[in-house]
Structures are given as C-alpha cells and as structure tokens.
Amino acid sequence: MSQPTSAPIRATTQEFLDIEDIKEDIIILRDGSAALVIETTAVNFGLLSEEEQDALIYAYASLINSLSFSLQVAILSKRMDISSYIETITQEEEKQNNPVVRSRLHTYKEFIMSIVKENRVLEKKFYLAIPFSALELGVKGAVGGNKKRLPFSIDYIVSRAKTSLLPKRDHLLRQLGRIGLKGRQLPTQELVEIFYNIYNPTLTGEKLGEIAGYTKPLVEGLGKNL
C-alpha cells in the first residue's frame, strides 16, 4: 500500500484554462471545439417610444427565431479610466487666461471627480459567441473528452471551424443590422486582450503589445498548492 506524500501538488494556470490557442480570429478550446466572438452595440430601450419598443421587440423575436445554431451572450463590465480626461481638463484650465472660463473648467473638473468618487463609472461591452462543437470534426465522446491533447492539428480545426462559423456570423450580423445594432467579429489581438484581462484582472484593464511579439503564454501561474 503506497504511503501518502507530504509534498504539495504543483500546477500551472495553463492546466485549468480551456483555451488551447487563438488563431485567425478563432478561439480553439482544448477538446477540439472552437468559437468566434462578435462585439455588438446596445440600445437604450427605456428611451424609446412605445411604438419603437414594440418594433424592437418584434425584430428581436425575429432574430431569435431565425437562428438555427446556439448562441451565447456575454456582458463584460469594467471600470473606466478617466485619468487622461481629467488631465486634459487640468491642462486647459492652467493655460486659460480668461478667469471666468478657468473657474468654470475648475468647477466642471470637480464635478466629474465627485461623480467618480461617489459612483463607479463602468464601461459595458456586449459580446455574442458562436460555438463550433468538436462533434462536427467527427470526434467521438467530444463532450468531457481528453482536454490535454487536441484531436487534430490547430490548422485543421481552424479551417473546419471557419467553414461552419463564418456563414453563421454573416447571418447574425445581418440580423443585428435589422434591429439597429452594429456588430463586428473580434480579431485575434482583441480576443487575447479580453482573456488576458479576465485572467489578470485590474481596475481598468490593459492594452497589450502586438501578440506576435510574445513567445510564452500570456497567462502563467507561479504554481500553487492543491
């Protein structure tokens, strides 16, 4: 009978991430499935008239009924960084020769800072993810299967995924346009930044340099006890 070891089990962050790679604007998951992400605008429903609200509801129902594939809706909120805006106001205030204008700029700056102090200024972004199942690759037992090794090469998975996903993307973008929303597929660079900020949270998020310059994982654990 084996004796239990007192040595801690070490694991890196990578072992707990479902994302294998992001290539050609496609997210590849560790089980061979994939997805593309569309960023879309929003509508302030409360400001619309009753007739406009009814028309929007019917248009949205038409969009939902037109879908022959699954769709995931995600909303990400992050605190807005307005430090550069405050700095611009301060610079304008300092170089202003008119005392009345300078006073009004100062009052406006204090007003903005009081709002930020009392209420978090949040930026919300809306995303639609269209999935591609590993079952479409002919992988048996894709659900809950081996997550440590892709069933096929990344290039092959991306090629098959794009064949399936791009027509769905085009259909969804057309339907979004019918209800007055603008959508666009997120490129690889922005997808990497989104997931980097999800797994490395900061108050306002970070912009990354060109991802082609990275030679190691962007999310890397130091090891932890399990």
N, C-alpha and C positions, 0 to 999 in steps of 0.2 A: 504494500500500500504506500503510495507516494506521500511524502511529507509536504505540507503547505509551505510555500516560500514566503518569507517576510519582505522580499524585495518588491517595491511598488511596480505596478504595470504602467509602462510609459506609452503614450500615444500622441501623435501629432494631430493638429486640427484637420489636416487633409483627410484623415481616416473617417471623419464624421461629416464631410461635405458630400452632397450628392452630385455636385458638378464635376465632371471629368475635364471639360475644356469648353472654350467659347471660340468658335471659328466660323468665319464667313457670315457673321451676324446670327449664328445659330448656337443655342446652348445645348451641349451634349452632356447627358447625365450618365452616371456610372453603369447603369443597367442597359445602356444602348438606346434609351429613349432620348428625345430631343424636344426643343421648343423654340419658338421665336416670340419676341415681345413687341407689342405696339404701344407707343405712348399716345394718349389721346387728350384732347381738351375737355373742359366741363362746361355745363350750362347752369346758370343761377336760376333754378326752377322757380324760386319764390318771387322773383322779379317779373315773371311773365304774366301776361293777362290770362284769364280763364280759358279763352279760346286757344291761345298759344300753348297753354299747358295741355289741353286736350289733344291738340295736334301732335305735340311732342310725345305724349303717352302712346298714341296710336302708331306713330313712326317707330318708337322703341319696341312696341309689341311686334311690329312687322319685322324689325331686325332680329329679334329673338326667334321668331317663327321661321325665319329664313335660314337659320343655322342648322347644318347637318353634321356638325362636329362640336366637341366640347370646347369650352372657353373658360378661362379663369380671370377674374377681375381682382386687381390688387391696387391698393391706395397706400402710398408712402408719404408720411409727413416728416418734415424736418424743420428745425428752427432756422429762420432766415438770418443771414449775416448782413446787417445793415451798417457795419462799421465804415465801409468805404463811402456810403451815402452821407453819414454824419460828418466824415472828414471833408467831403466836398462842400457841405454847407458851412463848416467852420472856415474853410479857406475863402469862400465867398464873403463870409462875414468879416474876416480880417482885412481883406483888400477893398472893402466897400467904404467909400468916402462920405456917402450920404448917411448921416446919423439915424434918420428915420428908417431907411431900408436896413441898416445894420441892426437896429433894435428889433425890427420885425423878423429878420433872419434868426437872431438870437432867441426870440420868443418861439419861433417855429421849431428850432432845434431842441429847445427844452420840452416842447410839446411832444415831439417824436420820441425823445428819450424817456419821457414819463410813460408813454404808451408801452414802450418796450419793457420798461421796468415793471409795470403792473400786469401786463399781459404778454404772453409769449407770441411772437409773430411767427406763424407757421406757414410753410410753403407745402402745398399738397400737390402731388403728381399722381396721375391715373394711368394704369397700365392694363393691357389685355394680353394674356399669354395664350398662344395656340399650341397645344401639345402634339407631339408625334410619338406614338407608342412603339416600343421595341417589338411588339407583336407584329407590326407592319413589316418588320425585317424578317419575319419568319422564325423569330427566336422562341423556342418552347419554354414555358414557365418563366416568361419575362417578368411577371409580377412577383416581387420578392426573390428574384433570382440572384445570381452571383454579382455583387457590386464591386468586386475587386478587379475585374477584368472585362473589358468591352468584348461583346460577341463578334464584332467586326472592326475593321480599321476606321479611324475617325473620318478619313476622306470618304469612305463608302457610306458611312452613316449620314454625313452631311449631305452627300449627293442624293440619297434616298429621301432624307427629311425635307430637303428643299423642293423636291418633286411633289411631295404631298402638301407641304405647308404654304408655298407661295400662292397657289390658286386660292386657298382659304384666306390668306392675308389680303389678296386683292378684293375678294368678295366682301370681307369685313370693312375694308377701307371705303368701298363704295356705299355700304350701308350706313357707315358713320357719317359720310357726307350728306346723306338724305336727311339726317336729323340735325344737321348744322354743326357737326363736330369735325375737327381735323385730327387725323391720325397719321403716324409715321412709324415705320419699323426702326427699332433702336439698332444702331451699328455696334460692332464688337467693342469699340472703345467705351461707349456709354454703358454697355452691359457690364463690362468689367468694373467700371467705377461704381455702378449701383451695388453690385455684390460685395465689392471691397468695403464700401461704406456700411453695408448691412452687417458684415462680419467684423468690421473695425469701426464701431460707432464713435462719432464725435458730435459736438453740438451742432455744427453746420454742414458737416460732410467735407470731403476732399476731392480736388481735381487731380488726376494722375497724369503723368507724362505719357508720351506715346508708348502703348503697351508693347510694341515691337522691341523696345529697348530693355524689357525685363527678361532675365534669364532664369529666374527662380519664382516659385509660387508667390502670389500677392498676399495670400492668407497663409501664415505659417505659425504654428504653435511652438512653444518652447518645451512642450512636454508637460503632462500633468498626471497626478495620481488618480487612478480609477478605483 
